């Protein structure tokens, strides 16, 4: 099972809100996830909330963050 940390879209049509989730690489974008690590709201300010402790845990277990998620985590 190959795990990846990526964004999952939420919210109403036209809103740019995402959850940061751990899921299997081959699953759908908005499908079931293993764990929710936080959220991200795209916009001028780029509001976010991320549990860095759990993020580091999953990376140590072999989960690969997407390019966008790795930029958000910095």
N, C-alpha and C positions, 0 to 999 in steps of 0.2 A: 504494500500500500504506500503510494507516494503522496506525501502531504505538501500542500502549498498554502501560504498565507496571502489572501487576496481580498479584493473589495466585492461586496454583494450589494446590489442596488435596493434601496427602500424608499418609501415616501410616495407622494402623489406624482402624477405625470408632470414633467417639467421641472420638478425639484431635483436638486443634485445632492442627495443624501445617500451615504453608503455605510455599511457595517464592515468592520475589518474582521474577517473570519478565517479559521483554519478549516480546510476541507480537503477531500481527496482530489487529486489533480484532474481526473477524468469526469468529475461531476459537473452538473450545470452551474452557471454563474449564480443563480438565485436558489439553488437546490439546498438540500440538507447540509449542515455544517457540523464539524466536530465540536468547535468552541467559538464563541464570539469574544473577541479581544477588545473591541471598542467601536467607535464610530468616527466618521469624517464627513464634514459638510463643506462642499466646494463653494467657493465664492471669493470675494475680495479679501476677507480675513483668513479663510481656510480654517475654520474652527474644527477642533479634533479632540478626541479623548482616547487614549490608548494605554492599556495595562502593559507597561514595559517589562514587568517581571515575568508575566505569562508569555509575552512575545519572545523574550530571551530563552525561556524554557523550551518553547516549541522549536526555535532555531537550533538549540542544542540537541534536540531529538531528531533533527534532520529535515524539518519543514523548511521549504525555500520560499522566502518572501518575493512577491512580484516587484517589478521595478518601481511602480507607483507606491506600494506599501513601504518599501525600503526608504524612499524619499520622505514619506510622511513620518516615519519613525525617527528620522534624524532631528 
